[in-house]
Amino acid sequence: MVSGSSLGAIFASTVPGTVGLEEELLLVDRVSWLPARAADVLVAVDDPRIKAELPACQIEIATSVHKDPSLAVEELRQCRTLLSTMCGPDRAVVATAVHPLIDGPVELAATSRAAGLDSRYREIVERQLVSSLQIHLAFGDADCTLAIYHALRDLLPELAALAGTAPFAGGRDTGLCSVRPVIAGQLPRQGVPPIIASWDQHADDLAWAVRGGAVTDPSEWWWELRPHVRFGTLELRVLDVPATTERAGAIVRFVYALSARLTELYHLGQLSEPAPSWRIAENRWIALRDGVHGELLDLRTGAARPAGRCLHDLVDASEPYAPGGLDDVRALIDDPPVDHLRSLGPQRMMPWLAEVFSG
């Protein structure tokens, strides 16, 4: 494993202000709307940006690195369109954080990685049919990266509330805004990430788990926010995958603008000290349960505020860093997509997702 100084060098070597995206998608049968194997579609697509994920029905898109978040979203749209055209008439690709009709183990992809994880995590890894939108942010400065890590860590519940779109599992309404973190949380190293006091500490923690065989490499740190030690980025993993690229674009531009604002606050010395993990986790539970309709607790005082109001304040503060404004984000707060999905129900939701997939 690398040392703390080597980690710092990795995070200092990136181009500040750049962004890359990953999103996980599901291939389904158009008659039953149940999962379908994706291997042959991936062969037909033959694009290095579009690849297999852990479940046999799951596909991942990974964009290139962009200075402009809108260009990253446009690349995402192009990849979605390419993927959709290669599915044929009998199958469809959908963007859903949790398959609304499935609640249990699924077939894994025929890869060595899947086999290795299956041998160590048993049935739990077979239950991980969950999909997220992952945003990679680069800052070109190791100390700044660590400071923004802690600032974004405090805001994971707000971002989760904005993006939560998984109310169904096994054909039933769970009563939650997003059941995805409940399913994902069956694995270790999930949810709210720990405070990282220094890059030396992070290097020691990574080495400890690998040395003892708990993990094979740092990719198994599945926290909802993590320093990506290969790319030198902060990887935000708390977001449910949006149904459309239009919604993804709104969220990506907001997160990008938010990170720019936090970067400026870092250079002004105005970022707060990291909050205790359990307090963020308490808000995270409220966010997965109630989404924007919930009330989040102030991490310092404990005072409750509507999550929608918290998000509007963040949008207002971030808007100066977002060319073109953030009205589309405000629309997601005021008319949360999860409410529309709930009105459709788990059965009607799937054909609707297929219809809007390339939008």
VOMI-15336 format. One record per residue (C-alpha): residue number from 1; residue in one letter; x, y negated, z negated. Coordinates in nm, 3 decimals, decimal comma. Last residue first. Layout:
# VOMI-15336
ATOM    n  res       c1       c2       c3
ATOM  NUM    A        X        Y        Z
...
END
This chain:
# VOMI-15336
ATOM    n  res       c1       c2       c3
ATOM  359    G   -3,421   -1,190    2,208
ATOM  358    S   -3,258   -0,862    2,306
ATOM  357    F   -3,432   -0,662    2,033
ATOM  356    V   -3,773   -0,832    2,053
ATOM  355    E   -3,964   -0,540    2,209
ATOM  354    A   -3,776   -0,269    2,020
ATOM  353    L   -3,846   -0,440    1,688
ATOM  352    W   -4,215   -0,465    1,777
ATOM  351    P   -4,224   -0,095    1,863
ATOM  350    M   -4,079   -0,019    1,517
ATOM  349    M   -4,292   -0,254    1,303
ATOM  348    R   -4,619   -0,097    1,409
ATOM  347    Q   -4,545    0,216    1,205
ATOM  346    P   -4,385    0,056    0,898
ATOM  345    G   -4,651   -0,213    0,846
ATOM  344    L   -4,710   -0,513    1,070
ATOM  343    S   -4,801   -0,753    0,788
ATOM  342    R   -4,491   -0,645    0,597
ATOM  341    L   -4,275   -0,723    0,897
ATOM  340    H   -4,424   -1,071    0,918
ATOM  339    D   -4,357   -1,137    0,550
ATOM  338    V   -4,000   -1,007    0,589
ATOM  337    P   -3,939   -1,271    0,857
ATOM  336    P   -3,953   -1,551    0,595
ATOM  335    D   -4,166   -1,851    0,701
ATOM  334    D   -4,035   -2,145    0,496
ATOM  333    I   -3,685   -2,004    0,453
ATOM  332    L   -3,655   -1,879    0,811
ATOM  331    A   -3,781   -2,215    0,938
ATOM  330    R   -3,519   -2,394    0,730
ATOM  329    V   -3,257   -2,184    0,904
ATOM  328    D   -3,388   -2,291    1,245
ATOM  327    D   -3,370   -2,653    1,128
ATOM  326    L   -2,997   -2,616    1,075
ATOM  325    G   -2,848   -2,904    1,274
ATOM  324    G   -2,712   -2,929    1,626
ATOM  323    P   -2,350   -2,936    1,513
ATOM  322    A   -2,330   -2,771    1,169
ATOM  321    Y   -2,083   -2,922    0,919
ATOM  320    P   -2,315   -3,210    0,823
ATOM  319    E   -2,586   -2,945    0,768
ATOM  318    S   -2,410   -2,769    0,480
ATOM  317    A   -2,545   -2,981    0,192
ATOM  316    D   -2,900   -2,977    0,331
ATOM  315    V   -2,881   -2,602    0,395
ATOM  314    L   -2,757   -2,536    0,043
ATOM  313    D   -3,037   -2,748   -0,104
ATOM  312    H   -3,294   -2,568    0,112
ATOM  311    L   -3,155   -2,237   -0,013
ATOM  310    C   -3,191   -2,330   -0,378
ATOM  309    R   -3,545   -2,454   -0,311
ATOM  308    G   -3,635   -2,125   -0,143
ATOM  307    A   -3,487   -1,934   -0,436
ATOM  306    P   -3,720   -2,119   -0,673
ATOM  305    R   -3,525   -2,238   -0,978
ATOM  304    A   -3,471   -2,076   -1,319
ATOM  303    A   -3,235   -2,234   -1,576
ATOM  302    G   -2,967   -1,990   -1,695
ATOM  301    T   -2,720   -2,272   -1,762
ATOM  300    R   -2,404   -2,151   -1,581
ATOM  299    L   -2,522   -1,910   -1,310
ATOM  298    D   -2,846   -2,104   -1,258
ATOM  297    L   -3,111   -1,835   -1,247
ATOM  296    L   -3,290   -1,749   -0,925
ATOM  295    E   -3,668   -1,760   -0,884
ATOM  294    G   -3,825   -1,540   -0,619
ATOM  293    H   -4,025   -1,619   -0,305
ATOM  292    V   -3,709   -1,648   -0,092
ATOM  291    G   -3,645   -1,276   -0,139
ATOM  290    D   -3,855   -1,116   -0,415
ATOM  289    R   -3,699   -0,781   -0,504
ATOM  288    L   -3,365   -0,798   -0,324
ATOM  287    A   -3,318   -1,158   -0,439
ATOM  286    I   -3,418   -1,089   -0,801
ATOM  285    W   -3,168   -0,802   -0,813
ATOM  284    R   -2,895   -1,026   -0,670
ATOM  283    N   -2,975   -1,286   -0,935
ATOM  282    E   -2,899   -1,032   -1,206
ATOM  281    A   -2,592   -0,917   -1,012
ATOM  280    I   -2,462   -1,275   -1,008
ATOM  279    R   -2,498   -1,285   -1,385
ATOM  278    W   -2,336   -0,943   -1,423
ATOM  277    S   -2,033   -1,046   -1,215
ATOM  276    P   -1,942   -1,335   -1,444
ATOM  275    A   -1,922   -1,668   -1,255
ATOM  274    P   -1,605   -1,778   -1,081
ATOM  273    E   -1,478   -2,126   -1,178
ATOM  272    S   -1,645   -2,408   -0,991
ATOM  271    L   -1,515   -2,564   -0,671
ATOM  270    Q   -1,435   -2,937   -0,676
ATOM  269    G   -1,059   -2,950   -0,620
ATOM  268    L   -1,100   -3,174   -0,313
ATOM  267    H   -0,930   -2,912   -0,097
ATOM  266    Y   -1,168   -2,649   -0,233
ATOM  265    L   -1,470   -2,875   -0,174
ATOM  264    E   -1,363   -2,908    0,192
ATOM  263    T   -1,339   -2,530    0,222
ATOM  262    L   -1,680   -2,492    0,060
ATOM  261    R   -1,830   -2,721    0,324
ATOM  260    A   -1,667   -2,525    0,605
ATOM  259    S   -1,791   -2,199    0,449
ATOM  258    L   -2,146   -2,336    0,439
ATOM  257    A   -2,121   -2,442    0,804
ATOM  256    Y   -2,014   -2,091    0,907
ATOM  255    V   -2,283   -1,932    0,689
ATOM  254    F   -2,547   -2,158    0,846
ATOM  253    R   -2,425   -2,095    1,200
ATOM  252    V   -2,434   -1,721    1,136
ATOM  251    I   -2,783   -1,731    0,983
ATOM  250    A   -2,937   -1,925    1,271
ATOM  249    G   -2,757   -1,714    1,530
ATOM  248    A   -2,875   -1,390    1,371
ATOM  247    R   -3,231   -1,521    1,394
ATOM  246    E   -3,189   -1,587    1,766
ATOM  245    T   -3,003   -1,259    1,802
ATOM  244    T   -3,322   -1,083    1,699
ATOM  243    A   -3,430   -0,834    1,432
ATOM  242    P   -3,176   -0,962    1,179
ATOM  241    V   -2,930   -0,720    1,014
ATOM  240    D   -2,964   -0,748    0,636
ATOM  239    L   -2,692   -0,980    0,507
ATOM  238    V   -2,467   -0,899    0,208
ATOM  237    R   -2,160   -0,793    0,407
ATOM  236    L   -1,957   -1,117    0,424
ATOM  235    E   -1,604   -1,025    0,534
ATOM  234    L   -1,340   -1,275    0,426
ATOM  233    T   -1,064   -1,253    0,679
ATOM  232    G   -0,701   -1,137    0,699
ATOM  231    F   -0,793   -0,881    0,966
ATOM  230    R   -0,634   -0,576    0,805
ATOM  229    V   -0,686   -0,668    0,437
ATOM  228    H   -1,050   -0,764    0,479
ATOM  227    P   -1,118   -0,968    0,166
ATOM  226    R   -1,458   -0,843    0,052
ATOM  225    L   -1,817   -0,954    0,013
ATOM  224    E   -2,113   -0,719   -0,031
ATOM  223    W   -1,869   -0,462   -0,173
ATOM  222    W   -1,798   -0,153    0,034
ATOM  221    W   -1,435   -0,103   -0,068
ATOM  220    E   -1,408    0,213    0,137
ATOM  219    S   -1,224    0,026    0,414
ATOM  218    P   -0,936   -0,012    0,165
ATOM  217    D   -0,800    0,338    0,247
ATOM  216    T   -0,844    0,702    0,147
ATOM  215    V   -1,052    0,638   -0,161
ATOM  214    A   -1,067    0,796   -0,509
ATOM  213    G   -0,743    0,979   -0,424
ATOM  212    G   -0,546    0,868   -0,728
ATOM  211    R   -0,300    0,660   -0,530
ATOM  210    V   -0,575    0,510   -0,315
ATOM  209    A   -0,772    0,380   -0,614
ATOM  208    W   -0,468    0,238   -0,794
ATOM  207    A   -0,316    0,090   -0,476
ATOM  206    L   -0,624   -0,117   -0,402
ATOM  205    D   -0,640   -0,244   -0,759
ATOM  204    D   -0,268   -0,328   -0,764
ATOM  203    A   -0,295   -0,520   -0,435
ATOM  202    H   -0,593   -0,712   -0,570
ATOM  201    Q   -0,404   -0,800   -0,888
ATOM  200    D   -0,106   -0,926   -0,689
ATOM  199    W   -0,343   -1,124   -0,464
ATOM  198    S   -0,463   -1,304   -0,774
ATOM  197    A   -0,749   -1,316   -1,026
ATOM  196    I   -0,993   -1,127   -0,806
ATOM  195    I   -1,337   -1,138   -0,969
ATOM  194    P   -1,530   -0,823   -0,887
ATOM  193    P   -1,765   -0,767   -0,595
ATOM  192    V   -2,145   -0,780   -0,627
ATOM  191    G   -2,300   -0,475   -0,461
ATOM  190    Q   -2,114   -0,158   -0,368
ATOM  189    R   -1,789    0,000   -0,485
ATOM  188    P   -1,950    0,339   -0,549
ATOM  187    L   -2,227    0,483   -0,330
ATOM  186    Q   -2,589    0,500   -0,449
ATOM  185    G   -2,584    0,121   -0,418
ATOM  184    A   -2,635    0,147   -0,043
ATOM  183    I   -2,988    0,276   -0,095
ATOM  182    V   -3,078    0,006   -0,348
ATOM  181    P   -2,895   -0,252   -0,136
ATOM  180    R   -3,116   -0,167    0,165
ATOM  179    V   -3,450   -0,181   -0,023
ATOM  178    S   -3,502   -0,539    0,089
ATOM  177    C   -3,793   -0,770   -0,002
ATOM  176    L   -3,910   -0,504   -0,241
ATOM  175    G   -4,260   -0,364   -0,298
ATOM  174    T   -4,135   -0,032   -0,163
ATOM  173    D   -4,395   -0,029    0,116
ATOM  172    R   -4,423    0,327    0,246
ATOM  171    G   -4,324    0,509    0,564
ATOM  170    G   -4,018    0,669    0,407
ATOM  169    A   -3,869    0,330    0,332
ATOM  168    F   -4,021   -0,014    0,388
ATOM  167    P   -3,950   -0,371    0,268
ATOM  166    A   -3,629   -0,420    0,464
ATOM  165    T   -3,592   -0,780    0,584
ATOM  164    G   -3,378   -0,974    0,334
ATOM  163    A   -3,172   -1,239    0,517
ATOM  162    L   -3,254   -1,553    0,318
ATOM  161    A   -3,275   -1,369   -0,015
ATOM  160    A   -2,941   -1,202    0,051
ATOM  159    L   -2,779   -1,539    0,122
ATOM  158    E   -2,917   -1,683   -0,203
ATOM  157    P   -2,808   -1,375   -0,400
ATOM  156    L   -2,455   -1,381   -0,251
ATOM  155    L   -2,400   -1,743   -0,354
ATOM  154    D   -2,163   -1,688   -0,650
ATOM  153    R   -1,954   -1,453   -0,434
ATOM  152    L   -1,934   -1,726   -0,170
ATOM  151    A   -1,749   -1,950   -0,418
ATOM  150    H   -1,528   -1,664   -0,539
ATOM  149    Y   -1,421   -1,567   -0,189
ATOM  148    I   -1,382   -1,936   -0,101
ATOM  147    A   -1,114   -1,963   -0,371
ATOM  146    L   -0,938   -1,647   -0,253
ATOM  145    T   -0,933   -1,768    0,106
ATOM  144    C   -0,804   -2,111   -0,001
ATOM  143    D   -0,513   -1,949   -0,184
ATOM  142    A   -0,425   -1,733    0,118
ATOM  141    D   -0,450   -2,007    0,380
ATOM  140    G   -0,545   -1,959    0,745
ATOM  139    F   -0,918   -1,978    0,661
ATOM  138    A   -1,079   -1,694    0,854
ATOM  137    L   -1,443   -1,585    0,828
ATOM  136    H   -1,575   -1,241    0,925
ATOM  135    I   -1,955   -1,212    0,928
ATOM  134    Q   -2,125   -0,875    0,885
ATOM  133    L   -2,487   -0,824    0,988
ATOM  132    S   -2,619   -0,518    0,808
ATOM  131    S   -2,760   -0,174    0,871
ATOM  130    V   -2,853    0,110    0,637
ATOM  129    L   -2,884    0,480    0,713
ATOM  128    Q   -2,667    0,564    0,415
ATOM  127    R   -2,850    0,876    0,297
ATOM  126    E   -2,591    1,113    0,445
ATOM  125    V   -2,328    0,940    0,229
ATOM  124    I   -2,521    1,040   -0,081
ATOM  123    E   -2,549    1,400    0,035
ATOM  122    R   -2,181    1,468   -0,035
ATOM  121    Y   -1,957    1,168   -0,117
ATOM  120    R   -1,621    1,346   -0,082
ATOM  119    S   -1,683    1,600    0,196
ATOM  118    D   -1,922    1,368    0,377
ATOM  117    L   -1,662    1,091    0,380
ATOM  116    G   -1,409    1,320    0,547
ATOM  115    A   -1,658    1,456    0,799
ATOM  114    A   -1,773    1,106    0,892
ATOM  113    R   -1,415    0,991    0,944
ATOM  112    S   -1,333    1,300    1,150
ATOM  111    T   -1,619    1,219    1,384
ATOM  110    A   -1,932    1,409    1,487
ATOM  109    A   -2,173    1,137    1,374
ATOM  108    L   -2,380    1,212    1,066
ATOM  107    E   -2,729    1,362    1,065
ATOM  106    V   -2,972    1,198    0,823
ATOM  105    P   -3,040    1,244    0,451
ATOM  104    G   -3,348    1,091    0,292
ATOM  103    D   -3,612    0,823    0,326
ATOM  102    I   -3,693    0,759    0,689
ATOM  101    L   -3,999    0,581    0,835
ATOM  100    P   -3,892    0,220    0,779
ATOM   99    H   -3,537    0,272    0,909
ATOM   98    V   -3,346    0,032    0,685
ATOM   97    A   -3,171   -0,292    0,785
ATOM   96    T   -3,349   -0,295    1,119
ATOM   95    A   -3,210   -0,395    1,457
ATOM   94    V   -3,359   -0,166    1,719
ATOM   93    V   -3,223    0,020    2,019
ATOM   92    A   -3,470    0,212    2,232
ATOM   91    R   -3,508    0,559    2,378
ATOM   90    D   -3,721    0,730    2,641
ATOM   89    P   -3,702    0,477    2,925
ATOM   88    G   -3,320    0,462    2,953
ATOM   87    C   -3,084    0,351    2,679
ATOM   86    M   -2,824    0,184    2,901
ATOM   85    T   -3,014   -0,142    2,949
ATOM   84    S   -3,046   -0,192    2,572
ATOM   83    L   -2,673   -0,160    2,513
ATOM   82    L   -2,590   -0,421    2,773
ATOM   81    T   -2,851   -0,658    2,633
ATOM   80    R   -2,726   -0,612    2,276
ATOM   79    C   -2,368   -0,670    2,392
ATOM   78    Q   -2,467   -0,992    2,568
ATOM   77    R   -2,656   -1,113    2,260
ATOM   76    L   -2,357   -1,046    2,035
ATOM   75    E   -2,137   -1,238    2,278
ATOM   74    E   -2,384   -1,526    2,250
ATOM   73    V   -2,364   -1,504    1,871
ATOM   72    A   -1,984   -1,533    1,882
ATOM   71    L   -2,015   -1,827    2,120
ATOM   70    S   -2,252   -2,001    1,878
ATOM   69    P   -1,999   -1,948    1,597
ATOM   68    D   -1,741   -2,163    1,782
ATOM   67    K   -1,377   -2,079    1,710
ATOM   66    H   -1,433   -1,723    1,822
ATOM   65    V   -1,282   -1,380    1,748
ATOM   64    S   -1,411   -1,086    1,954
ATOM   63    T   -1,744   -0,928    1,880
ATOM   62    A   -1,805   -0,596    1,704
ATOM   61    I   -2,125   -0,406    1,787
ATOM   60    E   -2,195   -0,094    1,583
ATOM   59    I   -2,422    0,195    1,673
ATOM   58    Q   -2,619    0,425    1,443
ATOM   57    C   -2,805    0,742    1,543
ATOM   56    A   -2,529    0,987    1,445
ATOM   55    P   -2,487    0,815    1,108
ATOM   54    L   -2,130    0,686    1,041
ATOM   53    E   -2,097    0,435    1,323
ATOM   52    A   -2,022    0,484    1,691
ATOM   51    K   -1,893    0,204    1,910
ATOM   50    I   -1,979   -0,107    2,111
ATOM   49    R   -1,694   -0,361    2,142
ATOM   48    P   -1,477   -0,104    2,320
ATOM   47    D   -1,735   -0,081    2,603
ATOM   46    D   -1,810    0,251    2,772
ATOM   45    V   -2,189    0,198    2,787
ATOM   44    A   -2,249    0,548    2,925
ATOM   43    V   -2,029    0,712    2,661
ATOM   42    L   -2,202    0,511    2,389
ATOM   41    V   -2,540    0,620    2,520
ATOM   40    D   -2,428    0,984    2,513
ATOM   39    A   -2,322    0,963    2,148
ATOM   38    A   -2,631    0,779    2,016
ATOM   37    R   -2,833    1,063    1,870
ATOM   36    A   -3,197    0,968    1,815
ATOM   35    P   -3,360    0,841    1,495
ATOM   34    L   -3,741    0,848    1,467
ATOM   33    W   -3,969    0,615    1,662
ATOM   32    S   -4,182    0,921    1,747
ATOM   31    V   -4,250    0,821    2,107
ATOM   30    R   -3,976    0,567    2,184
ATOM   29    D   -3,700    0,777    2,024
ATOM   28    V   -3,458    0,567    1,821
ATOM   27    L   -3,106    0,425    1,841
ATOM   26    L   -3,019    0,216    1,537
ATOM   25    L   -2,807   -0,099    1,506
ATOM   24    E   -2,517   -0,219    1,291
ATOM   23    E   -2,378   -0,568    1,337
ATOM   22    E   -2,027   -0,708    1,346
ATOM   21    L   -1,931   -1,070    1,394
ATOM   20    G   -1,613   -1,274    1,427
ATOM   19    V   -1,532   -1,626    1,311
ATOM   18    T   -1,247   -1,875    1,340
ATOM   17    G   -1,217   -2,186    1,126
ATOM   16    P   -0,858   -2,131    1,026
ATOM   15    V   -0,643   -1,918    1,260
ATOM   14    T   -0,514   -1,627    1,053
ATOM   13    S   -0,159   -1,588    0,917
ATOM   12    A   -0,223   -1,705    0,561
ATOM   11    F   -0,452   -1,410    0,489
ATOM   10    I   -0,188   -1,160    0,599
ATOM    9    A    0,088   -1,346    0,413
ATOM    8    G   -0,111   -1,333    0,091
ATOM    7    L   -0,151   -0,959    0,130
ATOM    6    S    0,225   -0,923    0,175
ATOM    5    S    0,285   -1,130   -0,137
ATOM    4    G    0,045   -0,911   -0,334
ATOM    3    S    0,220   -0,597   -0,219
ATOM    2    V    0,101   -0,360    0,053
ATOM    1    M    0,000    0,000    0,000
END
